[in-house]
Amino acid sequence: MPPRPSFPLDARSRSLLRTLIAQYIADGQPVGSRTLAKSSGLDVSPATIRNIMADLEEAGLVAAPHTSAGRIPTAQGYRVFVDSLLEVRPLEEPQVEQLRRELPTSAATPHLLGSASTLLSEMTRFVGVVSVPKHDEFPFRHIDFVALDTNRLLVILVFTDGQVQNRVIETQHAYTASELEQTANYLNTQFAGMRLDEIRARLLREMRDEGARLNRLLAAAVDVAQQAFQSPADNDMLVSGQTNLMGVHELAEVDRLRDLFDAFQRKRDLLQLLERCARADGVRLFIGEESGFAALGGYSLVTAPYGVGNRVLGVLGVIGPTRMAYERVIPVVTATAQLISGALNRSGAPQ
């Protein structure tokens, strides 16, 4: 967390800092003393305002980008603004209704999360990001096997949230169509409604309990489940609206955009950052270099976790310039996370 200003902000300093940041967010131009005198509503002279601005600059909250008298907020200034000067109100009902209409809350999880990423981008005009839960997080509903050749099977997995996965696996033994049907019936009867990691653990426990009496059906179930129920090692991340950043004046430098676009392609570092956000309660906000992630040095990231009950399944958020309307973006991110959580609750995701 960045250091706080070295002197306490009195009411006038707080008012001027709030006014300066609001003005800069609105038009992107350095704000001068005359503009502040007109906009702040304070009965003080331009000379007094210049003195207060000098104090704010010394504290590292504002900076002069060039020789003009105008100033812009620093990352530390934005942090003070967000933490103590910003009034964030819940999203208004018409906007919540728009989200409800456009989010396919009855769709399978990948479609739901992809729509959330797109909507976050469209509603904020920045980049929408959503981390995708591992399949281990959802119970499986049904499994079927189709023999491709002697030791290769097509596995059809259906999850409770509507996802359908097709996987090709190689088994240790050849199985007849009747054995495959019996194995599928056994797994569907005994394990439907359980998560994949729970199924693997229970099968191994039953195998140990059976010992030398291991029957053919259980042996077949263990053989196919070792691969059929194996989850991918990494999560995924959905990204929408990257080109929106190309229209932001202060982010137009090609090198800065290239670094961030490369990070979107690699995903690994951004996913690690989102996983850190998943361990925090509620909205998390990184401004500039606070994330510790070089590619986000000139940007802000607003995130909120989504999940079921007390279990966090992933994180969604918005990446945009530090000069973003935080009071508008934060409620959009919060409401979207709440709607996604509600949809997953109804889909039967585990609590």
N, C-alpha and C positions, 0 to 999 in steps of 0.2 A: 504494500500500500504506500502511495507517495506521501512525503512529509506534509504536515499541515503548515499553514502560513506562520511565520515567526512572530506575528503580533495578532491579537484578537481583532476580528472584524467588527467594527461598530455598525450601527444601523445604516449610516450613510454609505459606508464602504460596501456593505452587503447589497444595498439597493443599486448602487452604481455598477457593481460587478454583475448583478442579475440583469440589469438593463443592457449593459455592453454585450453580454453573451447572447441574450435574446435578439439584439439587433444584428449581431454578427451571424447568428444562425439563419436569420431571415434573408440577408442580402450578401453575405460573404465578403463584405468590404471592411477594412480597418475602421474602427469607430473613433471619432475625434471628440474633443471636449465640448465643442459647441453642440454636436448632435446629442451627447449625453445630457447637457444642460436642458435641452428642449424635451427630451424623451423621459427623463428620470422623474419629473414632477417634483424635484427637490428645489427648495428656494435657496440656492447657493450660486455663487459666481463661477464663471468658467475658470478663474484662477484657483479657486478652492477645489474644483473638480480635477484640474491638472495636478494639484498636490496629492490628492487621493489616488489618482492614477499612478503617480510616481511611487507611492507606497505599495500599491498592488503589484507594480512591476518589480519592485525590490523583493517582494515576497514570492515572486515567481508565478503569480496568478495570471498576469497579462504580459504581452511582449509587443514591441514595436517592430514590425516585419521589415521596415526600411526607413528611410529618412523622414517620412511623413509623420505628422503628429498623431495619427490614428494608432490604435492598439487592437490586438486580437487576443483571445483567451489562449492560455497554454493548456496542456493536458492536466496539469495540477489545478488550473482554474476551472476547467470542466468538472473535475472531480469534486471540488468544493461546491460548485453549482448543483451537481446532481445529488450530492449527499445532504446538503443543508438549505439550498435555496429553491429547489425545484418542487413544484406541486404537481404530483402525478394523480390523475383521476382515472377511475375505471373506464373502459371503452364504452361509448354510448350505445344504447340498445339497438339503433338502426345498423351500426357497424357490426355488433355481435350477431344480429340476424343475417347480415350479409355473409359472415363467416359460416354460420350454420347452414345457409343455403348452398354455399359453394364447396363446403367440405363433404366429401362422400362418406359420411360417418358409418354407413352400413357396408362399405367396401372392405376388401382384404387390406391388411396392414400396409403392404408396399404402396398400394394406390392411395390410401389415406395419407400416408406420410409424404408421398410425392406431391399430392395436392396441397398439403400444408406448406411445403417448401415454396411452391409456386405462389400461393396466396400471400405468404409473408413478403415475398419480393414485390408482388403487385401492389399491396396495400402500403408499403413503405417506400417503394421505388429504389430499394437497395438490394442486397443479396440475402436470400433466404437459405438457411442451412438447417438440416435435420439429421441427427444421428439415428441409425436404424438398429433396433435391438437384435441381438443374436437370436436364432431360432430356439435356442435352449430356453428362452424366456416364455415361450408359449406352449401350452399342452398340445399333444397331437390327438387328432380325432379318429383317424383311420389310416390303414396301410394296406397296400396291395402289391403283389409281386408278379412280374411277367418274365418268363425265362427267355433270354436272348440266345444263349447257346449253353454248352455244358456247364460252365462255372460262372456265367455272367447273367446278372439279373437287372431288370429295370424295376426300381422301387418307386412307388407312387405314394407320397406322404401328404396327408391333408391335416392342417392344423386348425385349432378352434377359432382362430381369427380370420379364417378364410383362405390362408395361403395354401397353395398346392406346389409341391416340389417333386421333380423327377430326378432321380439319381441312378446312375449305373454303377453297380458294385461287382466285385469278384469274390466268390465264396470259396471256402476251403474244400467243400464237397459238392457233388452234383446232387440236385434234388428233383424228384418227380413233380409233376403238376399237382398231384394229390398232397404231397408233403408241403409244397409251397402254400396251398390253400389252407391246410391245417395250421401251419405256422402263422399265417396272416390272421386266421380266426382266433388263435391263442393270444397273439399280441393285441388284437382289437378288443378282445373280451377282458383281458387281464390288465391292460395298461392304458386304455383310452382315458383321456383327461389328465394324464401325468406329463410332466416335462421330460424332455429327452435325457437330461442328465439323471433324473430320478429313475427312468426306465433302465438305463445302463447299470446304475448302482444296484437296483433290485434284481436284475437278471444275474449279475455276478454273485450277489448274495445267495440267490436260490441255487446257482450252480455249485457254490461251495457247500451249501447245506445238503445237496443231493449226493455230493462226493462221487463214489464209484457207481452209485445207482443212477447216474445221469441218464435220463431217457432220451430217445431220439428226437422227440419234439422239442424239449428244452435245449438240447444241443444245437438244433437247427435255429432256434430263436436267438441263441447267443451268437451263433456264427453270423447271421445276417444283421443282427442289431449292432454289432461292433462297428459296422460301416454305415448301415442305413441310418442310424441315429447319431452319426458323428456330425457335429456342428462345424461350420467354417471357423478358422482361427481368428479372423478379424471381423469387426463390425464394418458397416458401410456408412457412407454419408451422402445425403442428397443435397445438391446445390442448385439454386435457381437465381437467375437475374444478374450474373456476373457482369454483363455488358452495361448494366445500369451505372456502374462506377465510372465508366468512360465519359459520362456526361457531367461528372462532378468536377468543377474547375480546379480545385486544389489537389485533386487526385489524378490529374491528366498526365502526369509524367510517365512516360512509357516504362522506364525501369521499375518504378514503384508498382505499377499495375502488373508488369510481367512477374515480379516476385510473388504477388498475391495469387495470380492465375496459376502459376506453377504450384503453389501450395494447394490450390483446389484440386489440381491433377494428382498430386502425391497423396493427399488426404491424411496421411498417418499423423503428422504433427497437429493438424486441426482436430482430428479425432481425439488425440490425447488431451487437448485443451478442453474439448467438450466433455470428456470423461471427468476432468477436474470440476467442471461446472455441475455435473450430475451429483457430486458429493456435497453440494451446497444447497441450502434451503432457499426456495423461491428464486426471484430474479437475480442474475449475476451480471455485472457490467464491467468490462475491461475498456479502458480508454488509452489509446496510443500504446506505449511500451509496457503498460501494466501487465499485459498477458505474458510477457517474457518470450514472445514469439515474434521474431524479427519482421516477418512478412506483414504483421498487423501493426507495425510501428506508426503508421499514419491513419489508422482506422479505429473505430470503436466496435465492440461486440456486445450485444445484449442477448442474454440467454435465459431460458426457463426450462426446468425439467418437466417431463410428462411421464405418466405411469399409471399404475393401478393400486389403490389403497396406499400403503406405505412403501411400495416397491417402485423405484425409479427404473423405467425401461429405456429412457433416452433423453436427449436434450434437443431443443429447437431454438433458433435465434435468428438474429439479423446482423449482418456486417455492413457497415457504412462509414462515411467520413466522421471524424470527431465532431465536425460541424453538422450534427444531425438534431432533429427536433426530438429530444429524448422523451418529452412529455407525451408525444404522439406514438413513438416507436414502442416504448415500454408497455403500454396497455395492449397494443396489438399482439406482442409476443406473449404476454400473460394470458390473454383471452384465448389465443390459439392453443397454448399448452393445456388450458383447462378443457377446451372442447375435445382435443385429441384424447386426453385422459378419460373423459366421459365416454367417448366412442369405444375405447379399449375396454372399459368396464363392461359395457353392454355386449362386447364381442366374446366375453368369456375368458379374457386374459387372466392369469393366476394372480391372486392377491398375496 
